Amino acid sequence: MSDTHNSSIPKKIKLDATSPPVLENEHNSNASNNDVDEFKFSNELSLETIRQIQQEFCKERNWDQYHSPRNILLALIGEVGELSEIFQWKGEVKEGLPDFSKKEKDHVGQEMSDVLIYLIRMADRCKIDLSTAVTDKIRQNKLKYPADKVFGKSQKYTEYD
Ligand SMILES: Nc1ccn([C@H]2C[C@H](O)[C@@H](COP(=O)(O)OP(=O)(O)OP(=O)(O)O)O2)c(=O)n1
């Protein structure tokens, strides 16, 4: 059955060491429904779309001259600092941020967006295809941390036999 016919069926990401990441219907895998989180992002934006929007935003303002890789990196770190500021002094926070006000949670989303926008802009200015880099990195992570070897353990890969 085609993907369109199964759009309401939860999907599981399949990624092995040899093939690119694909979304496959759970019907076609051995995974149980418990493996799929209910929370998910909307499909509004891809990394490439954000790259184009930010490129346009900067062109319209004649800001390319300021957006050197180093300047963008500093701006990115500044935004990570702003994101950290929201969490500082709060101690450990619960998954889903149930104890945050709506205003605080919106603020978290805004600062995360700034971080992502600058990260994508930096990749663009460095001419690094971030989509491909992320795909490669996820593949490396899977090889470095085989599930059967590290299941339930949190050490770095260098600490395993
Ligand atoms: N020279 C700039 C300035 C801004 N932006 C874009 C990318 C970020 O998404 C956002 C950052 O804007 P601000 O520097 O105004 O930072 P904040 O939005 O975090 O505002 P504030 O520092 O008041 O919280 O705008 C950009 O691309 N290049």
The ligand as an SDF file (V2000), in Angstrom:
LIG
                    3D

 28 29  0  0  0  0  0  0  0  0999 V2000
   22.3130   39.8120   12.4680 N   0  0  0  0  0  0  0  0  0  0  0  0
   21.2620   38.9840   12.6470 C   0  0  0  0  0  0  0  0  0  0  0  0
   20.3140   39.2600   13.6290 C   0  0  0  0  0  0  0  0  0  0  0  0
   19.2540   38.4080   13.7770 C   0  0  0  0  0  0  0  0  0  0  0  0
   19.1250   37.3160   12.9880 N   0  0  0  0  0  0  0  0  0  0  0  0
   18.0000   36.3840   13.1560 C   0  0  0  0  0  0  0  0  0  0  0  0
   18.4340   34.9690   13.4900 C   0  0  0  0  0  0  0  0  0  0  0  0
   17.8220   34.6630   14.8400 C   0  0  0  0  0  0  0  0  0  0  0  0
   16.7380   33.7600   14.6750 O   0  0  0  0  0  0  0  0  0  0  0  0
   17.2750   35.9760   15.3490 C   0  0  0  0  0  0  0  0  0  0  0  0
   18.1420   36.5840   16.4140 C   0  0  0  0  0  0  0  0  0  0  0  0
   17.6550   37.8790   16.7010 O   0  0  0  0  0  0  0  0  0  0  0  0
   18.2000   38.6930   17.9860 P   0  0  0  0  0  0  0  0  0  0  0  0
   19.6710   38.8810   17.8650 O   0  0  0  0  0  0  0  0  0  0  0  0
   17.3740   39.9370   18.0730 O   0  0  0  0  0  0  0  0  0  0  0  0
   17.9980   37.7240   19.2140 O   0  0  0  0  0  0  0  0  0  0  0  0
   16.6530   37.2650   19.9560 P   0  0  0  0  0  0  0  0  0  0  0  0
   15.5750   37.0300   18.9390 O   0  0  0  0  0  0  0  0  0  0  0  0
   17.0650   36.1120   20.8310 O   0  0  0  0  0  0  0  0  0  0  0  0
   16.2150   38.5320   20.8110 O   0  0  0  0  0  0  0  0  0  0  0  0
   16.5770   38.8050   22.3570 P   0  0  0  0  0  0  0  0  0  0  0  0
   18.0880   38.7810   22.4340 O   0  0  0  0  0  0  0  0  0  0  0  0
   15.9720   40.1500   22.6430 O   0  0  0  0  0  0  0  0  0  0  0  0
   15.9630   37.6830   23.1370 O   0  0  0  0  0  0  0  0  0  0  0  0
   17.1850   36.8430   14.2140 O   0  0  0  0  0  0  0  0  0  0  0  0
   20.0630   37.0700   11.9990 C   0  0  0  0  0  0  0  0  0  0  0  0
   19.9510   36.1090   11.2540 O   0  0  0  0  0  0  0  0  0  0  0  0
   21.1360   37.9100   11.8690 N   0  0  0  0  0  0  0  0  0  0  0  0
  1  2  1  0
  2  3  1  0
  2 28  2  0
  3  4  2  0
  4  5  1  0
  5  6  1  0
  5 26  1  0
  6  7  1  0
  6 25  1  0
  7  8  1  0
  8  9  1  0
  8 10  1  0
 10 11  1  0
 10 25  1  0
 11 12  1  0
 12 13  1  0
 13 14  2  0
 13 15  1  0
 13 16  1  0
 16 17  1  0
 17 18  2  0
 17 19  1  0
 17 20  1  0
 20 21  1  0
 21 22  2  0
 21 23  1  0
 21 24  1  0
 26 27  2  0
 26 28  1  0
M  END
$$$$
